[in-house]
Amino acid sequence: MQTTIHRSEVAYLRQQIEAEYQAAQQALSGIAIAGRHAFITARQENIGKCFEMLSTLMASEEAIKIGAQTLEHIGEERAWHVQSKNEKQFY
């Protein structure tokens, strides 16, 4: 039971990191919004809080590893999306 709760908390935190990162990326590449810097800073702070919560569930090294894997996954998804979008332009 404890392992199941632990896994779902980790999954939730990974989703939060992903959502915060994507929101910050959209603010960087989207249309100008008032307070863009404050918005991006808040997203970064939220990601930091997620890392802190992960560290309470496991060793810091493991939390960093999971966080890095999550951010790497986002980068791979984004690269795939851009590649897919570029391929559609040729058809």
C-alpha positions as CSV (number, residue, x, y, z in Angstrom):
1,M,0.0,0.0,0.0
2,Q,2.8,2.5,0.9
3,T,4.6,1.7,-2.3
4,T,1.4,2.4,-4.3
5,I,0.9,5.8,-2.6
6,H,4.6,6.6,-3.1
7,R,4.4,5.8,-6.8
8,S,1.3,7.8,-7.4
9,E,2.9,10.8,-5.5
10,V,6.0,10.5,-7.7
11,A,3.8,10.3,-10.9
12,Y,1.8,13.3,-9.7
13,L,5.0,15.3,-9.1
14,R,6.4,14.3,-12.5
15,Q,3.2,15.6,-14.1
16,Q,3.5,18.8,-12.2
17,I,7.1,19.3,-13.2
18,E,6.1,18.7,-16.8
19,A,3.1,21.1,-16.7
20,E,5.1,23.9,-15.1
21,Y,8.0,23.5,-17.6
22,Q,5.6,23.5,-20.5
23,A,3.8,26.6,-19.2
24,A,7.1,28.4,-18.9
25,Q,8.1,27.4,-22.4
26,Q,4.8,28.6,-23.8
27,A,5.4,32.0,-22.1
28,L,8.8,32.2,-23.7
29,S,7.6,31.4,-27.2
30,G,4.0,32.7,-27.1
31,I,2.6,36.1,-27.6
32,A,3.7,38.8,-25.2
33,I,2.0,38.8,-21.9
34,A,2.3,41.3,-19.1
35,G,4.6,40.1,-16.3
36,R,6.2,37.3,-18.4
37,H,9.3,37.3,-16.2
38,A,7.2,36.9,-13.0
39,F,5.2,34.1,-14.6
40,I,8.3,32.2,-15.7
41,T,9.9,32.7,-12.3
42,A,6.8,31.3,-10.6
43,R,6.9,28.2,-12.8
44,Q,10.6,27.7,-12.0
45,E,9.8,28.1,-8.3
46,N,7.0,25.5,-8.6
47,I,9.4,23.1,-10.3
48,G,11.8,23.6,-7.4
49,K,9.0,22.8,-4.9
50,C,8.2,19.6,-6.8
51,F,11.9,18.6,-6.5
52,E,11.8,19.3,-2.8
53,M,8.7,17.1,-2.4
54,L,10.3,14.3,-4.4
55,S,13.3,14.5,-2.1
56,T,11.0,13.8,0.9
57,L,9.9,10.6,-0.8
58,M,13.3,9.3,-1.8
59,A,17.0,10.1,-1.7
60,S,18.0,13.5,-3.2
61,E,20.0,11.8,-5.9
62,E,17.0,9.7,-7.0
63,A,14.8,12.8,-7.0
64,I,17.3,14.6,-9.2
65,K,17.4,11.6,-11.6
66,I,13.6,11.5,-11.9
67,G,13.4,15.2,-12.4
68,A,16.1,15.1,-15.1
69,Q,14.3,12.2,-16.8
70,T,11.1,14.1,-16.8
71,L,12.7,17.2,-18.4
72,E,14.5,15.0,-20.9
73,H,11.1,13.4,-21.8
74,I,9.6,16.8,-22.4
75,G,12.5,17.7,-24.7
76,E,12.1,14.5,-26.7
77,E,8.3,15.1,-27.0
78,R,9.0,18.7,-28.2
79,A,11.6,17.5,-30.7
80,W,9.1,14.9,-32.1
81,H,6.4,17.5,-32.3
82,V,8.6,20.0,-34.2
83,Q,9.8,17.2,-36.6
84,S,6.2,16.0,-37.1
85,K,5.1,19.6,-37.8
86,N,7.9,20.2,-40.3
87,E,7.1,16.9,-42.1
88,K,3.5,18.0,-42.6
89,Q,4.6,21.2,-44.3
90,F,6.1,19.2,-47.1
91,Y,2.8,17.4,-47.9
